[in-house]
Amino acid sequence: MFNENNFKQFIKTKIKWMGDRKASIQEDDLLNAMCIFTQSLPISLNKKSSSCNTLLGKIFQLTNKPTCIQYNHYFLYLFKYKWCSRKKHIEHINNFGKCKTRWNNLDDTCYNCRINKRQNSFEQRKEYNENYRKNNREYFANQQAKRRAAKLNATLTWLTKQDLIEIEDVYYQSQEYTRLLNEEYQVDHIVPLQGKNVCGLHVPWNLQILTTTENIKKSNRLIDNL
């Protein structure tokens, strides 16, 4: 947990110079300003100086600090913490992912914020899909009717009772996989019922069990065409 008082004490150890009478600055004002991460450091730290960075450069006399990074963010990183730009809060550097394009090789957003963003995006997509289905019931009803008709036309009339049982077993197995493996499984037709170049049959030897992701990726194509 970030402690502001400990951070101020850490900054004190980095101070090399506090100015003379003509260019004086109160140490408490400096430390308080260094704890403001929501905006740029105020130039009013030294009214006689034309640049806040010029003054801070004299105070801390750092040689390794990147010129594009503010002093307070640089010291925060040395303190093993980082400012999360998404939710505007401070987290330990171990809570950030790697990013090679950043000066400190750390992402700007912490793990928790990234997870929350992903979860919110998932909920938003889910809500959008539900509303889209409600508002376009005729379209989906027509698609389901076409699917059922194609399935009926693709079922051979001379299939034996054993063949029909095998078809039911495949669908039962897919549900068992879903229950036991905690992943959604679906029954797929190896040769699609409504393929672009060829239409398959609804028979036991044309069925296979795939994960939902794999089935969506395959769509109505043959495996050789993927």
Secondary structure by P-SEA (a helix, b strand, c coil): cccaaaaaaaaaaaccccccccccccaaaaaaaaaccccccccccccccccaaaaaaaacccccccccccaaaaaaaaaccccccccccccccccbbbbcccccccccccaaaaaaaaaaaaaaaaaaaaaaaaacaaaaaaaaaaaaaaaaaaccccccaaaaaaaaaaaaaaaaaaaaacbbbbbbccccccccccccccccccbbbbcaaaaaaacccccccc
